[in-house]
């Protein structure tokens, strides 16, 4: 079984993408060390992740104390007023709960 060699263009794009991700992680790490304001750090994180991955929407959900729902703690691309108010079910059939239980970021 032979495989076609990867094109230089594809390799270059992958390299640039990985370098952008590494730079974003380094920047976020510096911001985390700079101050104790978690709300601002979460806002910075979702913005940086969305920019780095070139996506319209990004969210950071927090499991509420009752364990039955997540609240949108930080996000970008969502309607005004959603952050801090929008809730997502934590039921076992929800995508958020599945990812939470598996320790997966999506």
N, C-alpha and C positions, 0 to 999 in steps of 0.2 A: 504494500500500500504506500503510495507516494503522496506527499502533500506539496501543494504549490508554495513556493517561498512567499513570505509576507512582503508586500510592497514597501518601499522606503517611505512613501507618503503615509501609509498606515502606521508604521513604526514611529515616524516623526510625530504624528497626531497623538499617539498613545503616550509618547514621552512628554509632550507638552501638557497633556491632560494630567499625568501623574505629577509633574513638577508643579502645576497649578494647585493640585490637591495638597501637596506637601507644604507649599507656601501658605495656603489657607490654614492648615493645621498649626503651623508655626505662629502665624499671626494671632489665631484664636488663643493659643497657649500664652502668648505674651499678654493679651488682654485679660486673661484669667488671673495672671500673676499681678497685674497692675492694680486691681481693686476688688473690694468685696461685694460690689453691687451685682447680685445674681440676675436680677431683672434685665439689666443692661447687657450683661454677658449673654443671656439667652437670646435677646433681641439681635445682638451682634452675630451670634452663632447661626441663627436661622437665615439671616441676610447673607452671611458669608457662604453658607452651604448652598443656598439657592443660586448665588452668583457663580460659585465654583462649578456646580453641576449643571449650570445653565438651565434651570427650571423656573417655572412661574410661581409655584407654591412650595412652601416648606413650613413644617410645624414642629413645635416642641410641646408634647403633652405631658401633663402631670397627673398621676393617679390620685384621686381624691381620697381623703381618710376613710370613708365608708367602703372604698374598694369597688364601688359599683359603676364608676364613671371616671373618665379622664377630662381634664379641662385644658383648653388651648391656652397654654402659658405664654407662648411666643409664636409668632408666625409672620410670614410675608405672603402677599398675594390674596389674602382673605378679605372679606368685606369689613368695612369700618365697624368697630365695636365687637368683632368676633373674638379678638384676643382678650382673655380674661373672663369671657362669658360663654363661649361655645363649649358644649360638652359632647363627649363621644362615649357610647356605651363601653363598659369594660366586660360585657358578657363574653362567654367563651367563644361565641361565633363571630365576634368583632375582630377586624384586622388589627386594630390597636392592641387588644388584649393578647392576641396570638403573638404579635411581635414583642410585646412586653414580657410575656412568659418565656420566650425564647432568647431574650436579651438581644434582639435585633433592632438596628436602626434602619428606618426606611424613609 
